[in-house]
Amino acid sequence: MATRVIPWSLQEAIAQATSHLRLLQQRRRGAQSASLVLQRGLRPGDKAFHLVNPELREDHLKRLAEAGINVRETMDTGQLEVRPWQDAPLRGGRFDQETWLAAFEQVLKSGPGAGYAQTRFLAHMEWALVDLPGVEDLIEFEARVNYVVPKYDDIVICAYDLSKFGASVVMDALRTHPP
């Protein structure tokens, strides 16, 4: 199973069976593209796991509802998980890539065990801009994700807001998401 970057359109990327993708867009367009990911990620038989800014979690849930997703039902059944950064990569007030890599793999591993054909993992990467220990390991972590993703038939999308990340980080992120 090969990892892939986003091809010419996000729709094409979502159609791929197994991928570690990057989404590089301005916030407004990113929200629209993310809505497409969200809708597609909640197909019957698929699980969706979204890692979001805790301050924007309610907006994220609202976009899901506006896209026609029954948020309460999908969350109650476990088909949808929307987690704030503090519950995942920034747990304990720091980024520990070893801990988060193991937790990330557990998310992917848990899908089939719960009866889901595919997990669609969407991470808004602005957590790496928070001033906490360990966030400087972002690019190394992204590279290490490439060793985990091919083990699973899942789609992993790392969404970078171009209005928030500097050019050097964006270029490094591009390099870690192989073609």
C-alpha positions as CSV (number, residue, x, y, z in Angstrom):
1,M,0.0,0.0,0.0
2,A,1.5,3.3,-1.1
3,T,1.1,6.6,0.5
4,R,0.2,9.5,-1.8
5,V,-0.1,13.2,-1.8
6,I,-3.2,15.1,-2.9
7,P,-3.4,14.9,-6.7
8,W,-5.0,17.6,-8.8
9,S,-8.2,17.8,-6.7
10,L,-9.2,16.9,-3.2
11,Q,-12.0,14.8,-4.7
12,E,-9.5,12.6,-6.5
13,A,-7.5,12.3,-3.3
14,I,-10.5,11.2,-1.2
15,A,-11.2,8.5,-3.8
16,Q,-7.8,6.9,-3.1
17,A,-8.0,3.9,-0.8
18,T,-4.8,4.4,1.3
19,S,-3.1,7.7,1.6
20,H,-1.2,10.1,3.8
21,L,-2.3,13.4,2.3
22,R,-1.6,17.0,2.9
23,L,-4.2,19.8,2.4
24,L,-2.6,23.2,1.9
25,Q,-5.2,25.9,1.6
26,Q,-6.3,29.3,3.0
27,R,-8.7,29.0,5.9
28,R,-11.9,29.8,3.9
29,R,-11.2,27.4,1.1
30,G,-9.8,24.9,3.6
31,A,-13.1,24.9,5.4
32,Q,-15.0,24.1,2.2
33,S,-12.5,21.4,1.2
34,A,-12.7,20.0,4.7
35,S,-16.5,19.8,4.4
36,L,-16.1,17.6,1.4
37,V,-13.7,15.4,3.3
38,L,-16.1,15.3,6.2
39,Q,-19.1,14.2,4.0
40,R,-17.1,11.6,2.2
41,G,-15.6,10.4,5.5
42,L,-19.0,9.6,7.0
43,R,-20.0,7.1,4.4
44,P,-21.8,4.0,5.8
45,G,-19.1,1.6,7.0
46,D,-16.4,4.3,7.5
47,K,-15.2,6.0,10.6
48,A,-14.1,9.6,10.8
49,F,-11.6,11.0,13.3
50,H,-11.1,14.7,13.3
51,L,-8.4,16.5,15.3
52,V,-9.4,20.2,15.7
53,N,-8.6,23.4,17.4
54,P,-10.6,23.3,20.7
55,E,-11.7,26.9,20.1
56,L,-13.2,26.0,16.7
57,R,-14.7,22.6,17.6
58,E,-18.3,23.9,17.7
59,D,-17.8,25.6,14.3
60,H,-16.5,22.3,13.0
61,L,-19.5,20.4,14.3
62,K,-21.8,23.1,12.8
63,R,-20.2,22.6,9.4
64,L,-20.8,18.9,9.6
65,A,-24.4,19.5,10.5
66,E,-24.8,22.0,7.6
67,A,-23.3,19.3,5.3
68,G,-26.3,17.1,6.2
69,I,-24.5,14.9,8.8
70,N,-26.4,13.9,11.9
71,V,-23.6,14.8,14.3
72,R,-25.3,13.6,17.5
73,E,-26.1,10.2,16.0
74,T,-22.7,9.6,14.3
75,M,-20.9,10.7,17.5
76,D,-23.1,8.5,19.7
77,T,-22.4,5.5,17.6
78,G,-18.7,6.1,17.5
79,Q,-18.6,6.6,13.7
80,L,-17.5,10.2,14.3
81,E,-14.9,11.4,16.8
82,V,-14.0,15.1,16.9
83,R,-11.2,15.6,19.4
84,P,-9.5,18.8,20.6
85,W,-5.8,19.0,20.4
86,Q,-5.4,18.6,24.1
87,D,-6.9,15.1,23.9
88,A,-4.4,14.0,21.4
89,P,-1.0,15.5,20.3
90,L,-0.9,18.2,23.0
91,R,-2.0,15.9,25.9
92,G,-0.2,16.8,29.0
93,G,0.7,20.3,27.8
94,R,3.4,19.2,25.4
95,F,3.9,17.3,22.1
96,D,5.5,13.9,22.7
97,Q,5.8,12.4,19.2
98,E,6.4,8.9,20.6
99,T,3.2,9.0,22.6
100,W,1.2,10.6,19.8
101,L,2.5,8.3,17.1
102,A,1.4,5.3,19.2
103,A,-2.0,6.9,19.8
104,F,-2.4,7.8,16.2
105,E,-1.7,4.2,15.1
106,Q,-4.2,3.0,17.7
107,V,-6.9,5.3,16.1
108,L,-6.2,3.6,12.7
109,K,-6.0,0.1,14.2
110,S,-9.3,0.5,16.1
111,G,-11.4,1.1,13.0
112,P,-11.5,-2.4,11.7
113,G,-11.9,-3.8,15.3
114,A,-15.1,-1.7,15.6
115,G,-16.4,-2.9,12.3
116,Y,-15.4,0.0,10.1
117,A,-14.0,-0.6,6.6
118,Q,-11.9,2.6,6.6
119,T,-10.9,5.4,9.0
120,R,-10.7,8.9,7.5
121,F,-8.4,10.9,9.8
122,L,-8.4,14.6,9.4
123,A,-5.9,16.7,11.5
124,H,-5.9,20.5,11.5
125,M,-2.2,21.0,12.0
126,E,-2.3,24.4,13.7
127,W,-1.6,22.6,17.0
128,A,2.0,22.8,15.9
129,L,1.9,26.6,16.2
130,V,1.0,26.5,19.9
131,D,4.0,27.5,22.1
132,L,4.5,24.2,23.9
133,P,7.5,21.9,24.3
134,G,8.0,19.3,21.5
135,V,6.0,21.1,18.7
136,E,9.4,21.7,17.0
137,D,9.3,18.0,16.2
138,L,6.4,18.4,13.8
139,I,8.3,17.6,10.6
140,E,10.0,14.6,12.0
141,F,6.7,13.4,13.3
142,E,5.1,13.8,9.8
143,A,7.9,11.8,8.3
144,R,7.4,9.0,10.8
145,V,3.7,8.9,10.1
146,N,4.7,7.6,6.6
147,Y,5.8,4.3,8.3
148,V,2.4,3.9,10.0
149,V,-0.1,4.8,7.3
150,P,0.9,2.0,4.8
151,K,-0.1,-0.6,7.3
152,Y,-3.8,0.4,7.1
153,D,-6.4,1.0,4.4
154,D,-7.1,4.5,5.7
155,I,-6.9,8.1,4.5
156,V,-5.0,10.5,6.7
157,I,-5.2,14.2,5.8
158,C,-2.9,16.8,7.5
159,A,-4.6,20.2,6.8
160,Y,-2.2,23.1,6.9
161,D,-3.6,26.7,6.8
162,L,-1.3,28.6,4.5
163,S,-2.2,31.9,6.2
164,K,-0.7,30.6,9.5
165,F,2.4,28.5,8.5
166,G,5.6,29.9,7.2
167,A,7.0,28.9,3.8
168,S,9.8,26.8,5.3
169,V,7.3,24.7,7.3
170,V,5.0,24.3,4.3
171,M,8.0,23.2,2.1
172,D,9.1,20.7,4.8
173,A,5.5,19.4,5.1
174,L,5.4,18.9,1.3
175,R,8.5,16.9,1.4
176,T,7.2,14.6,4.2
177,H,4.1,13.6,2.2
178,P,5.6,11.5,-0.6
179,P,4.2,11.4,-4.1
